[in-house]
């Protein structure tokens, strides 16, 4: 049986799914499973037998334990459940996830606990205001990737060595075209700034991430923002920022090339 059909086989039964999740969480006795699972005793026995025959659970002297295969299947089932949670919001239907590097699309289930902040028609600037307030509250420790110029965001971006900023190439070029002196281009004295072709906006503070994706038609969306604070989402956001930071050109080199 293929790995795909094994996952389908387990997920087709809520009792098999619950038994596997319970055994993966901790070694279980049969009596403990019967008490923990919301199913009849015979259904639990049948589910354990099914999982044992598929090599996902094994009986030991001191209880039932998940095999390596069982843990992998349980992980995939958890990812599927998280994906369903993520897709509950239409944001993911209307926004272009392909703007994200593939490795981060594959990890999007780590944002399953995120909330999507929607601006209303009567207050279309609510998202810009909300993000600005969150960045300002974060103090000096904030990492920002921005594909657009927004005066409100510029105003709250700290000038501090603990902060980092990645700016889209087009935004940087438009700023440089308005000045003649390279020294005038160095708006932030302390904050490290880099430049990169970018369509995704992300802010990472010590306690939360803020994510903005382009819409399916390639437009920047200033009226919705994905907000998350749990540990898995924070790790995803930090890793994404580092991905862009490592690939971006330091502002000094970018300015020098522009005025060469």
N, C-alpha and C positions, 0 to 999 in steps of 0.2 A: 504494500500500500504506500502511495506517495505521501510526502510530507503534507501536501495540500489536502489530500483526502483525509489524512489523520486529523488535521485541524477541523475540517468540516464535520468529521465523524464525532469529535468531542463536542463541538459547538452546537450540533443538532440536538443535543440533550442537555437541558439545564441541570439535571442531576449529575451527569458526567462532568460538566463544566464546574459545578460547585464543588464536587468531590476533588477534582484535580487541583483547583485553586486552594482548597483547604489543606490538602496534603503538601502542596508546594510551600505554603506558609509555615507549616510545622509538621513534624512527624505525628501521625494520628493513629489512635486505636480505632477498631471498628466501632466500639461503643461510643467513642467520642465523635466519630463521624455521624453516626445515627442521631445523636443528640444535636449536632451542629447543623445538619442539612435539613432543609424544609422539604422532606419527602418521606415516603413510607420506608420501613426497614428493608423490605424486599427490593425496593427501587435502589436504595443505597448499596445493598449487596450486589445487585446486578451491575450497577455502575462501576463498582470496584473491580468486579470480574472482567468487565469490558476493558477497563483501563489497564489491567494486568496483562490481558491477552495482547494488547497493542504495545506492550513494553513501556508504558508511561508511568506505571506505579508498580512497586514490588512490596511483598510482605516480608517483614523481618521479624525477629523474635520479639522486639519491643514495639512493633506497630507497622503502619504503612508509610512508605517513603516514596517520593517522586524520583524517577530516574532522570538522567541528564536529558533524555528526549522529552520526558514529561515537563521539565522546567522550560525547555525551549517552546513547546506547544503552549504552555501557560503564558509565557511572555508574549507570544504572538496573539493569543486571545485577548490579553490585556491591551495590546496595541490596537486591535480591532475595536474594542469597546471604547477606547479613548478617541479613535477616529470618529466613531459615531457621535460622541459627545461634542467633538470639534465641529462636525458638520451640522449640528443643530442650529447654528447661526448662518444665515444666508450670506454673510460676509465672504465665506470661502467659495461660494458659487459665483459671486460677482467680481472677485479680485484675482489677479494673475499670480498664482503661486509659482509659475515658471520663472518669475523674476528672481526667485531665491535659488542659490546653488543647490544642485540635486541632493547633496548629502544632508542639507538642512530641510529640504522637502520631506525626505525620508524620516526625519525626526520631528515632523510637525505635530505628531501626537503628544509630544512633550508639552504642548500648549493647550491640552485638553481642558485644563482648569481656567483658561483665560476668559476674560470678559471683553466684549466689543462695545466701545463707547460710541453711540450714534448721536450726532447733532440733529436737532429738530429743524423743521422748515422755518420755525419762528426764531430760532437762534442758531443760524448756520455756522457761526464762528465759535461755537461752544468747544469744539475739539481743540482748536488752536489755543484757546484760553486755558483749557484743562491741561494740555501738554505743557504749556509755558509755566503754569503754576507748579506742576509736578517737578519740572526741571529746576525751577527756582528753589523749591523746598529741599531738593537733593543736596544743595550746597555745592561744594567744589568737586566732589567725586562723581563725575558723570561722563559717560562716553556716548557720543552722538554721531550718527551717520545721517546726512540729509541730502536728498536729491533735488531740493528746491531751495530758493531763498525765501525766507519768511522773516519779516522785520521783528515780529514778536519773539521768535526763537533766537534771533541774533541778540536781542536785548537781554535775554536771561542766560545766555551761554557764559559760564564763568571764565575768567582769565586766570587760570591756575594750573600748575604742573600736574595736578592730580586729575585734571580733565583732559579729554581727547576729542578731536573733531575730525570727521572725514566728510569732505564736501564734494559734490558732483563736479565733474570736469567742466560742464557747460556753465554752471553757476560761478566757478572760479574764473573762467575765461571772461565772462561778462563783467565780473568785478574788476579784473585787470584791465579790461578795455576802457574803463572809465578813469584810469589814472595814468600818469606819466612817470612817476617816481616809484621805483621798486620798494623803497622804504615805506611808502604809504600803503603798500599791500599787506603789511604785517599788522593786521588789526589786533591780534592777540599776542601779547608779549611773552606770556608764560604758557599758555595752552598749546600743546603740540597739535599741529594741523597737517592733514594729508589730503591728497586729491585723487579721485578715482571715478571712473564711469560707473554710475550707480542709479538704480531705479527704486531701491528699497530704502525706507526711512526706519531707523531704529534708535531708541534711546535706552541706555542701560545705567541704572543707578545702583546704589547698594541694596535697594529693597524691591525694585520692580523693573520690568521692561515695558517699553512702548514700541509697537510695531505698526508700520504703515506700508501697505502694498499698493501698487498701481491697480487700476481697474482693468478689466479684460480688454478694453479698447485702448489701453496704454496711457490713460490720464491719471494725474496725481489726484488722490482723494483726500481732501482736507476736512471731510465731514465724518470720518470714522477712524477709530484707532483701537488696536488690539492691546489690552492691558493685562499683565500677569504678574503675580508675585510669588508663586510657589517655587520650590527649589529646582524642579526639573525645567521649568520655563526659564528661570534665571540662568541656569547652566546653558541652555540653548541660546539665549540672548547673548551671553558673554562670548560663547564660541563663535557666534555669527559676527559679532563686532570684531573679534580678533582675526577672523577670516578676511574681512574687508581691510582692516588696518594693515595686515601683513602685505597686502597686495597694492596698497595705495602709495603714491609718490609723496615724499615729504614736501611740504609747502615751499621750503627754501629752494629746493631743486626745481620745482615747478615754476616758481617765479623767475629764477635765473634763466631757465630755458625760454620762457616767454619773452624776456627782455633782451635775450642774446642777439 
